Amino acid sequence: MARRRTFQPPSSWHCSSFVRAQLVQSLWSTPLLPPFGAWYSGTLSYGILVLAQLLIILAVAFTTVRIFRHRLKPKRNVGLVLLVLGAVYMLASIFHLAAGLSFLTHLTFFNSVIPAVFHLVLAGIVLTLGHFTFTPAGSPQTPEIDRALGCLGLSNHVARV
């Protein structure tokens, strides 16, 4: 029986669940989800926002597939830039969330918790990609990283066909 590597992209369901739930709540309001205003800060028109979110999901899925197929190689300079941008993005997202929960509750942009959490996730993705591209090629992965990837549904396992 032939063996082949399989890939289970985490972004296809995990990242897009935010967008799907937001879309469901905008089209068919349901008491099972937070109200539409909690999902949407009003900064962009909703059509542009959904398009941007779909493009982000596709970019993350495409990049993840390239990594697992070994078509995206680590480059230290790119990794350093991504780590710095990811850290700034993460700090800004943490500030956004903390400010919205404390002293800027009166401003809709800061008071929208769900979009702030979405930005934390995106910042985490940028930091993770930065770590991958900063790490020298051929560096062994530690068991801790393997376990963490497995918990996130990112395990690169071999399946029987």
N, C-alpha and C positions, 0 to 999 in steps of 0.2 A: 504494500500500500504506500503510495507516495505521500510525502510530508511537505507541507508548505506553510509559510509564515502567514498568519492572519493578523488583521488589524481591526480593532474595535475603537473607532473614533469617539472620544468622550464628548466632543463638541456637538455631534449630531443630535444627541438628546439632552444632555445636561445643560449646555449653554443655551440651546434654543428653547428650553422650557419656559424661560423668562419671557421671550418674545411671543411664544404661543399663548401663554396665559394672558399676557397683555392684550393680544389680538382678540382672544375670546371675550375678555371683559369689555373691549370696545364695541364688539359686534353684538354680543348677547350677554347682557349684564347678568351675573349670577352671584348669589350670596355666598357661594363656596370660595370665592376669591376676594381679595381686597378691592375696594372701589377703584374705578379707572383712574381717578385723580391721584391715587397713591402710586400708580405705575408710571405716571407721566408728569414731568415737571413743567411742561409747556414751553421749554426753551426753543424747540424746533417744531415745525408742523408735524403732525402725526405720520403722514405719508413719508416724509423725508426721514423721520426717526426710524420707522420700520425698515425702510430700504437700507439705511446705514447699519442697523442691527443685523440684517440678513447678510450684508457684505462682510461685516466683522465675523459672523459665524462661519461663512464660507472661507474667509482668509485663515481663520484658526484651524478649521478642518483641513484645508489644503496644506498648511504648514505642518500640521501634525502628521499627515500622511507622508509628506516628503521626509520628515525625520525618521519615521518608522521604516521607510523604504531605503534609508541611507542615501538620500539624494540631497540632503541639506547638511553640509559639513560645517563643523565649528570654525568660526573665525573670531579671533580674540578681539580685534578692533570693533567689529559689529556687536559682539557680546558686551563689551564695555559700554558702548553707547546705549544698548538696550537696558543694561543694568542701571545706568544712571537715569535714563528716561523713566524706566519702570519704578525706580525708587522715588523720583519726584512725583510721578503720577500717583503712587501709593500714598505718599504723605499728603498730597492735595486731596485725595479721596477720603483719607482718614479725617483731615480737617473738615471737609465738607460734611461728613457724617456727624462728627462731634459738634460742629457749629450748629447744624440743623437740629440736633437733639438738645442743645443747651441755649446759647445766646442769640441765635438767628432763627428761632422758630417762627417768627412773624413773616419771614420771606419764603414764598412758595418754592423757589429754586433750592434753598437749603433744607426746607422742611420735607422734601420728598425722600423718604428713607430707601425705598426699593431701588430707584435709579442710583442712589449712592452706593448701595451694596453691589449693584451690577458693575459699577466703576471699580470697586475693590477687586472683583473677580477679574476684570480686564487688566488691571494693574498687575495682579498675580500672574496672569498669562504672559505679560510682557517680561516680568522678572524671571519666570521659568524659562522662556525662550532665550533671554539674556544669559542665564546660567548655562544653558545648553551650548550656546554659541561661544561663550567665554571659555568653557572647559576644553582643554587640549584634546585633539583627536586621539582616540585610542586609550583614553583614561578609563580605568576600570570603574564600573558603577558599584557603589557600596550596597550591601544588603539592605541598609536603611532606605536608600533611594528606591531599590526594587520594591520594598514593602509599601512605601508611600505611593509609588506609581500604581501598584496593584490596588490599593485602597481607592484611588481616584479613577479606576477603570482604564488606566493607561498601560496595563501590562503588555509586554511584547512577547506573547507566548507562542508556542508552536502547536498547531492543531493538526490532527489527522484528517485526511480527506478521503 
